[in-house]
Amino acid sequence: MKKWIQLNSRYIIGAIAGALAGFVYWKYIGCVNGTCAITSNPYRSIVFFGIFGAILAGTFKKENKDENANISQKL
């Protein structure tokens, strides 16, 4: 379990930050009349921004040179 958390900590932190941003967005900006699909409901906003935060955090993965060398040797 500890190794899984270490491997996915970037995604977990991104999801938590995104969920927090989604709640803040819903609370202070949100949709006034309820016609917005995502921002009219706090749960949808939190989930949407949480997923977006995890995806965004995953794009900043640091490349491991040893891992790339092993892949090129296998080819």
Distance bins in CASP14 RR format, pairs under 12 A and 6 or more apart:
PFRMAT RR
TARGET T0000
AUTHOR 0000-0000-0000
RMODE 2
METHOD distances of the structure
MODEL  1
1 7 0 0 0 0 0 1 0 0 0 0 0
1 8 0 0 0 0 0 1 0 0 0 0 0
2 8 0 0 0 0 0 1 0 0 0 0 0
2 9 0 0 0 0 0 1 0 0 0 0 0
3 9 0 0 0 0 0 1 0 0 0 0 0
4 11 0 0 0 0 0 1 0 0 0 0 0
4 12 0 0 0 0 1 0 0 0 0 0 0
5 11 0 0 0 0 0 1 0 0 0 0 0
5 12 1 0 0 1 0 0 0 0 0 0 0
5 13 0 0 0 0 0 1 0 0 0 0 0
6 12 0 0 0 0 0 1 0 0 0 0 0
6 13 0 0 0 0 0 1 0 0 0 0 0
7 58 0 0 0 0 0 1 0 0 0 0 0
7 61 0 0 0 0 0 1 0 0 0 0 0
8 14 0 0 0 0 0 1 0 0 0 0 0
8 15 0 0 0 0 1 0 0 0 0 0 0
8 54 0 0 0 0 1 0 0 0 0 0 0
8 57 0 0 0 0 0 1 0 0 0 0 0
8 58 0 0 0 0 1 0 0 0 0 0 0
8 61 0 0 0 0 0 1 0 0 0 0 0
9 15 0 0 0 0 0 1 0 0 0 0 0
9 16 0 0 0 0 0 1 0 0 0 0 0
9 54 0 0 0 0 0 1 0 0 0 0 0
9 57 0 0 0 0 1 0 0 0 0 0 0
9 58 0 0 0 0 0 1 0 0 0 0 0
9 61 0 0 0 0 0 1 0 0 0 0 0
10 16 0 0 0 0 0 1 0 0 0 0 0
10 17 0 0 0 0 0 1 0 0 0 0 0
10 53 0 0 0 0 0 1 0 0 0 0 0
10 54 0 0 0 0 1 0 0 0 0 0 0
10 55 0 0 0 0 0 1 0 0 0 0 0
10 56 0 0 0 0 0 1 0 0 0 0 0
10 57 1 0 1 0 0 0 0 0 0 0 0
10 58 1 0 1 0 0 0 0 0 0 0 0
10 59 0 0 0 0 1 0 0 0 0 0 0
10 60 1 0 0 1 0 0 0 0 0 0 0
10 61 1 0 0 1 0 0 0 0 0 0 0
10 62 0 0 0 0 1 0 0 0 0 0 0
11 17 0 0 0 0 0 1 0 0 0 0 0
11 18 0 0 0 0 0 1 0 0 0 0 0
11 50 0 0 0 0 0 1 0 0 0 0 0
11 51 0 0 0 0 0 1 0 0 0 0 0
11 52 0 0 0 0 0 1 0 0 0 0 0
11 53 0 0 0 0 1 0 0 0 0 0 0
11 54 1 0 1 0 0 0 0 0 0 0 0
11 55 0 0 0 0 1 0 0 0 0 0 0
11 56 0 0 0 0 1 0 0 0 0 0 0
11 57 1 0 1 0 0 0 0 0 0 0 0
11 58 1 0 0 1 0 0 0 0 0 0 0
11 59 0 0 0 0 0 1 0 0 0 0 0
11 60 0 0 0 0 0 1 0 0 0 0 0
11 61 0 0 0 0 1 0 0 0 0 0 0
12 18 0 0 0 0 0 1 0 0 0 0 0
12 19 0 0 0 0 0 1 0 0 0 0 0
12 50 0 0 0 0 0 1 0 0 0 0 0
12 53 0 0 0 0 0 1 0 0 0 0 0
12 54 1 0 0 1 0 0 0 0 0 0 0
12 57 0 0 0 0 1 0 0 0 0 0 0
12 58 0 0 0 0 0 1 0 0 0 0 0
13 19 0 0 0 0 0 1 0 0 0 0 0
13 20 0 0 0 0 0 1 0 0 0 0 0
13 50 0 0 0 0 0 1 0 0 0 0 0
13 53 0 0 0 0 1 0 0 0 0 0 0
13 54 0 0 0 0 1 0 0 0 0 0 0
13 56 0 0 0 0 0 1 0 0 0 0 0
13 57 1 0 0 1 0 0 0 0 0 0 0
13 58 0 0 0 0 0 1 0 0 0 0 0
13 60 0 0 0 0 0 1 0 0 0 0 0
14 20 0 0 0 0 1 0 0 0 0 0 0
14 21 0 0 0 0 1 0 0 0 0 0 0
14 22 0 0 0 0 0 1 0 0 0 0 0
14 49 0 0 0 0 1 0 0 0 0 0 0
14 50 1 0 0 1 0 0 0 0 0 0 0
14 51 0 0 0 0 1 0 0 0 0 0 0
14 52 0 0 0 0 1 0 0 0 0 0 0
14 53 1 0 1 0 0 0 0 0 0 0 0
14 54 1 0 1 0 0 0 0 0 0 0 0
14 55 0 0 0 0 1 0 0 0 0 0 0
14 56 1 0 0 1 0 0 0 0 0 0 0
14 57 1 1 0 0 0 0 0 0 0 0 0
14 58 1 0 0 1 0 0 0 0 0 0 0
14 59 0 0 0 0 0 1 0 0 0 0 0
14 60 0 0 0 0 1 0 0 0 0 0 0
15 21 0 0 0 0 0 1 0 0 0 0 0
15 22 0 0 0 0 0 1 0 0 0 0 0
15 46 0 0 0 0 0 1 0 0 0 0 0
15 47 0 0 0 0 1 0 0 0 0 0 0
15 48 0 0 0 0 0 1 0 0 0 0 0
15 49 0 0 0 0 1 0 0 0 0 0 0
15 50 1 0 1 0 0 0 0 0 0 0 0
15 51 1 0 0 1 0 0 0 0 0 0 0
15 52 0 0 0 0 1 0 0 0 0 0 0
15 53 1 0 0 1 0 0 0 0 0 0 0
15 54 1 0 1 0 0 0 0 0 0 0 0
15 55 0 0 0 0 1 0 0 0 0 0 0
15 56 0 0 0 0 1 0 0 0 0 0 0
15 57 1 0 0 1 0 0 0 0 0 0 0
15 58 0 0 0 0 0 1 0 0 0 0 0
16 22 0 0 0 0 0 1 0 0 0 0 0
16 23 0 0 0 0 0 1 0 0 0 0 0
16 46 0 0 0 0 0 1 0 0 0 0 0
16 49 0 0 0 0 0 1 0 0 0 0 0
16 50 1 0 0 1 0 0 0 0 0 0 0
16 51 0 0 0 0 0 1 0 0 0 0 0
16 53 0 0 0 0 1 0 0 0 0 0 0
16 54 0 0 0 0 1 0 0 0 0 0 0
16 57 0 0 0 0 1 0 0 0 0 0 0
17 23 0 0 0 0 0 1 0 0 0 0 0
17 24 0 0 0 0 0 1 0 0 0 0 0
17 46 0 0 0 0 0 1 0 0 0 0 0
17 49 0 0 0 0 1 0 0 0 0 0 0
17 50 1 0 0 1 0 0 0 0 0 0 0
17 52 0 0 0 0 0 1 0 0 0 0 0
17 53 1 0 0 1 0 0 0 0 0 0 0
17 54 0 0 0 0 1 0 0 0 0 0 0
17 56 0 0 0 0 1 0 0 0 0 0 0
17 57 1 0 0 1 0 0 0 0 0 0 0
18 24 0 0 0 0 1 0 0 0 0 0 0
18 25 0 0 0 0 1 0 0 0 0 0 0
18 26 0 0 0 0 0 1 0 0 0 0 0
18 45 0 0 0 0 1 0 0 0 0 0 0
18 46 0 0 0 0 1 0 0 0 0 0 0
18 47 0 0 0 0 1 0 0 0 0 0 0
18 48 0 0 0 0 1 0 0 0 0 0 0
18 49 1 0 1 0 0 0 0 0 0 0 0
18 50 1 0 1 0 0 0 0 0 0 0 0
18 51 0 0 0 0 1 0 0 0 0 0 0
18 52 1 0 0 1 0 0 0 0 0 0 0
18 53 1 0 1 0 0 0 0 0 0 0 0
18 54 1 0 0 1 0 0 0 0 0 0 0
18 55 0 0 0 0 0 1 0 0 0 0 0
18 56 0 0 0 0 1 0 0 0 0 0 0
18 57 0 0 0 0 1 0 0 0 0 0 0
19 25 0 0 0 0 0 1 0 0 0 0 0
19 26 0 0 0 0 0 1 0 0 0 0 0
19 42 0 0 0 0 0 1 0 0 0 0 0
19 43 0 0 0 0 0 1 0 0 0 0 0
19 44 0 0 0 0 0 1 0 0 0 0 0
19 45 0 0 0 0 1 0 0 0 0 0 0
19 46 1 0 1 0 0 0 0 0 0 0 0
19 47 1 0 0 1 0 0 0 0 0 0 0
19 48 0 0 0 0 1 0 0 0 0 0 0
19 49 1 0 0 1 0 0 0 0 0 0 0
19 50 1 0 1 0 0 0 0 0 0 0 0
19 51 0 0 0 0 1 0 0 0 0 0 0
19 52 0 0 0 0 1 0 0 0 0 0 0
19 53 0 0 0 0 1 0 0 0 0 0 0
19 54 0 0 0 0 1 0 0 0 0 0 0
19 57 0 0 0 0 0 1 0 0 0 0 0
20 26 0 0 0 0 0 1 0 0 0 0 0
20 27 0 0 0 0 0 1 0 0 0 0 0
20 42 0 0 0 0 0 1 0 0 0 0 0
20 45 0 0 0 0 0 1 0 0 0 0 0
20 46 0 0 0 0 1 0 0 0 0 0 0
20 49 0 0 0 0 1 0 0 0 0 0 0
20 50 0 0 0 0 1 0 0 0 0 0 0
20 53 0 0 0 0 1 0 0 0 0 0 0
21 27 0 0 0 0 0 1 0 0 0 0 0
21 28 0 0 0 0 0 1 0 0 0 0 0
21 29 0 0 0 0 0 1 0 0 0 0 0
21 39 0 0 0 0 0 1 0 0 0 0 0
21 45 0 0 0 0 1 0 0 0 0 0 0
21 46 0 0 0 0 1 0 0 0 0 0 0
21 48 0 0 0 0 0 1 0 0 0 0 0
21 49 1 0 1 0 0 0 0 0 0 0 0
21 50 1 0 0 1 0 0 0 0 0 0 0
21 51 0 0 0 0 0 1 0 0 0 0 0
21 52 0 0 0 0 1 0 0 0 0 0 0
21 53 1 0 0 1 0 0 0 0 0 0 0
21 54 0 0 0 0 0 1 0 0 0 0 0
21 56 0 0 0 0 0 1 0 0 0 0 0
21 57 0 0 0 0 0 1 0 0 0 0 0
22 28 0 0 0 0 0 1 0 0 0 0 0
22 29 0 0 0 0 1 0 0 0 0 0 0
22 30 0 0 0 0 1 0 0 0 0 0 0
22 38 0 0 0 0 1 0 0 0 0 0 0
22 39 0 0 0 0 1 0 0 0 0 0 0
22 41 0 0 0 0 0 1 0 0 0 0 0
22 42 0 0 0 0 1 0 0 0 0 0 0
22 43 0 0 0 0 0 1 0 0 0 0 0
22 44 0 0 0 0 1 0 0 0 0 0 0
22 45 1 0 1 0 0 0 0 0 0 0 0
22 46 1 0 1 0 0 0 0 0 0 0 0
22 47 0 0 0 0 1 0 0 0 0 0 0
22 48 1 0 0 1 0 0 0 0 0 0 0
22 49 1 1 0 0 0 0 0 0 0 0 0
22 50 1 0 0 1 0 0 0 0 0 0 0
22 51 0 0 0 0 0 1 0 0 0 0 0
22 52 0 0 0 0 1 0 0 0 0 0 0
22 53 0 0 0 0 1 0 0 0 0 0 0
23 29 0 0 0 0 0 1 0 0 0 0 0
23 30 0 0 0 0 0 1 0 0 0 0 0
23 39 0 0 0 0 0 1 0 0 0 0 0
23 41 0 0 0 0 0 1 0 0 0 0 0
23 42 1 0 0 1 0 0 0 0 0 0 0
23 43 0 0 0 0 1 0 0 0 0 0 0
23 44 0 0 0 0 0 1 0 0 0 0 0
23 45 1 0 0 1 0 0 0 0 0 0 0
23 46 1 0 1 0 0 0 0 0 0 0 0
23 47 0 0 0 0 0 1 0 0 0 0 0
23 48 0 0 0 0 0 1 0 0 0 0 0
23 49 1 0 0 1 0 0 0 0 0 0 0
23 50 0 0 0 0 1 0 0 0 0 0 0
24 30 0 0 0 0 1 0 0 0 0 0 0
24 39 0 0 0 0 0 1 0 0 0 0 0
24 42 0 0 0 0 0 1 0 0 0 0 0
24 45 0 0 0 0 1 0 0 0 0 0 0
24 46 0 0 0 0 1 0 0 0 0 0 0
24 49 0 0 0 0 1 0 0 0 0 0 0
25 31 0 0 0 0 0 1 0 0 0 0 0
25 36 0 0 0 0 0 1 0 0 0 0 0
25 38 0 0 0 0 1 0 0 0 0 0 0
25 39 1 0 0 1 0 0 0 0 0 0 0
25 40 0 0 0 0 0 1 0 0 0 0 0
25 42 0 0 0 0 1 0 0 0 0 0 0
25 44 0 0 0 0 0 1 0 0 0 0 0
25 45 1 0 0 1 0 0 0 0 0 0 0
25 46 0 0 0 0 1 0 0 0 0 0 0
25 48 0 0 0 0 1 0 0 0 0 0 0
25 49 1 0 0 1 0 0 0 0 0 0 0
25 50 0 0 0 0 0 1 0 0 0 0 0
25 52 0 0 0 0 0 1 0 0 0 0 0
26 32 0 0 0 0 0 1 0 0 0 0 0
26 34 0 0 0 0 0 1 0 0 0 0 0
26 36 0 0 0 0 1 0 0 0 0 0 0
26 38 0 0 0 0 1 0 0 0 0 0 0
26 39 1 0 1 0 0 0 0 0 0 0 0
26 40 0 0 0 0 1 0 0 0 0 0 0
26 41 1 0 0 1 0 0 0 0 0 0 0
26 42 1 0 1 0 0 0 0 0 0 0 0
26 43 0 0 0 0 1 0 0 0 0 0 0
26 44 0 0 0 0 1 0 0 0 0 0 0
26 45 1 0 1 0 0 0 0 0 0 0 0
26 46 1 0 0 1 0 0 0 0 0 0 0
26 47 0 0 0 0 0 1 0 0 0 0 0
26 48 0 0 0 0 1 0 0 0 0 0 0
26 49 0 0 0 0 1 0 0 0 0 0 0
27 39 0 0 0 0 0 1 0 0 0 0 0
27 42 1 0 0 1 0 0 0 0 0 0 0
27 45 0 0 0 0 1 0 0 0 0 0 0
27 46 0 0 0 0 0 1 0 0 0 0 0
28 39 0 0 0 0 0 1 0 0 0 0 0
28 42 0 0 0 0 0 1 0 0 0 0 0
28 45 0 0 0 0 0 1 0 0 0 0 0
29 36 0 0 0 0 0 1 0 0 0 0 0
29 38 0 0 0 0 0 1 0 0 0 0 0
29 39 1 0 0 1 0 0 0 0 0 0 0
29 40 0 0 0 0 0 1 0 0 0 0 0
29 45 0 0 0 0 1 0 0 0 0 0 0
29 49 0 0 0 0 0 1 0 0 0 0 0
30 36 1 0 0 1 0 0 0 0 0 0 0
30 37 0 0 0 0 0 1 0 0 0 0 0
30 38 0 0 0 0 1 0 0 0 0 0 0
30 39 1 0 1 0 0 0 0 0 0 0 0
30 40 1 0 0 1 0 0 0 0 0 0 0
30 41 0 0 0 0 1 0 0 0 0 0 0
30 42 0 0 0 0 1 0 0 0 0 0 0
30 44 0 0 0 0 0 1 0 0 0 0 0
30 45 1 0 0 1 0 0 0 0 0 0 0
30 49 0 0 0 0 0 1 0 0 0 0 0
31 37 0 0 0 0 1 0 0 0 0 0 0
31 38 0 0 0 0 1 0 0 0 0 0 0
31 39 1 0 1 0 0 0 0 0 0 0 0
31 40 1 0 1 0 0 0 0 0 0 0 0
31 41 0 0 0 0 1 0 0 0 0 0 0
31 42 0 0 0 0 0 1 0 0 0 0 0
31 44 0 0 0 0 0 1 0 0 0 0 0
31 45 0 0 0 0 1 0 0 0 0 0 0
32 39 0 0 0 0 1 0 0 0 0 0 0
32 40 0 0 0 0 1 0 0 0 0 0 0
33 39 0 0 0 0 0 1 0 0 0 0 0
33 40 0 0 0 0 1 0 0 0 0 0 0
34 40 1 1 0 0 0 0 0 0 0 0 0
34 41 0 0 0 0 1 0 0 0 0 0 0
34 42 0 0 0 0 0 1 0 0 0 0 0
34 44 0 0 0 0 0 1 0 0 0 0 0
34 45 0 0 0 0 0 1 0 0 0 0 0
35 41 0 0 0 0 0 1 0 0 0 0 0
36 42 0 0 0 0 0 1 0 0 0 0 0
36 44 0 0 0 0 1 0 0 0 0 0 0
36 45 0 0 0 0 1 0 0 0 0 0 0
36 48 0 0 0 0 0 1 0 0 0 0 0
37 44 1 0 0 1 0 0 0 0 0 0 0
37 45 0 0 0 0 0 1 0 0 0 0 0
37 48 0 0 0 0 1 0 0 0 0 0 0
38 44 1 0 1 0 0 0 0 0 0 0 0
38 45 1 0 1 0 0 0 0 0 0 0 0
38 46 0 0 0 0 0 1 0 0 0 0 0
38 47 0 0 0 0 1 0 0 0 0 0 0
38 48 1 0 1 0 0 0 0 0 0 0 0
38 49 0 0 0 0 1 0 0 0 0 0 0
38 50 0 0 0 0 0 1 0 0 0 0 0
38 51 0 0 0 0 0 1 0 0 0 0 0
38 52 0 0 0 0 0 1 0 0 0 0 0
39 45 1 0 1 0 0 0 0 0 0 0 0
39 46 0 0 0 0 0 1 0 0 0 0 0
39 47 0 0 0 0 0 1 0 0 0 0 0
39 48 0 0 0 0 1 0 0 0 0 0 0
39 49 0 0 0 0 1 0 0 0 0 0 0
40 48 0 0 0 0 0 1 0 0 0 0 0
41 47 0 0 0 0 1 0 0 0 0 0 0
41 48 0 0 0 0 1 0 0 0 0 0 0
42 48 0 0 0 0 0 1 0 0 0 0 0
42 49 0 0 0 0 0 1 0 0 0 0 0
43 49 0 0 0 0 0 1 0 0 0 0 0
43 50 0 0 0 0 0 1 0 0 0 0 0
44 50 0 0 0 0 0 1 0 0 0 0 0
44 51 0 0 0 0 0 1 0 0 0 0 0
45 51 0 0 0 0 0 1 0 0 0 0 0
45 52 0 0 0 0 0 1 0 0 0 0 0
46 52 0 0 0 0 0 1 0 0 0 0 0
46 53 0 0 0 0 0 1 0 0 0 0 0
47 53 0 0 0 0 0 1 0 0 0 0 0
47 54 0 0 0 0 0 1 0 0 0 0 0
48 54 0 0 0 0 0 1 0 0 0 0 0
48 55 0 0 0 0 0 1 0 0 0 0 0
49 55 0 0 0 0 0 1 0 0 0 0 0
49 56 0 0 0 0 1 0 0 0 0 0 0
50 56 0 0 0 0 1 0 0 0 0 0 0
50 57 0 0 0 0 1 0 0 0 0 0 0
51 57 0 0 0 0 0 1 0 0 0 0 0
51 58 0 0 0 0 0 1 0 0 0 0 0
52 58 0 0 0 0 0 1 0 0 0 0 0
52 59 0 0 0 0 0 1 0 0 0 0 0
53 59 0 0 0 0 1 0 0 0 0 0 0
53 60 0 0 0 0 0 1 0 0 0 0 0
54 60 0 0 0 0 0 1 0 0 0 0 0
55 61 0 0 0 0 0 1 0 0 0 0 0
61 67 0 0 0 0 0 1 0 0 0 0 0
62 68 0 0 0 0 0 1 0 0 0 0 0
63 69 0 0 0 0 0 1 0 0 0 0 0
63 71 0 0 0 0 0 1 0 0 0 0 0
64 70 0 0 0 0 1 0 0 0 0 0 0
64 71 0 0 0 0 0 1 0 0 0 0 0
65 71 0 0 0 0 0 1 0 0 0 0 0
65 72 0 0 0 0 0 1 0 0 0 0 0
66 72 0 0 0 0 0 1 0 0 0 0 0
66 73 0 0 0 0 0 1 0 0 0 0 0
67 73 0 0 0 0 0 1 0 0 0 0 0
67 74 0 0 0 0 0 1 0 0 0 0 0
68 74 0 0 0 0 0 1 0 0 0 0 0
68 75 0 0 0 0 0 1 0 0 0 0 0
69 75 0 0 0 0 0 1 0 0 0 0 0
END
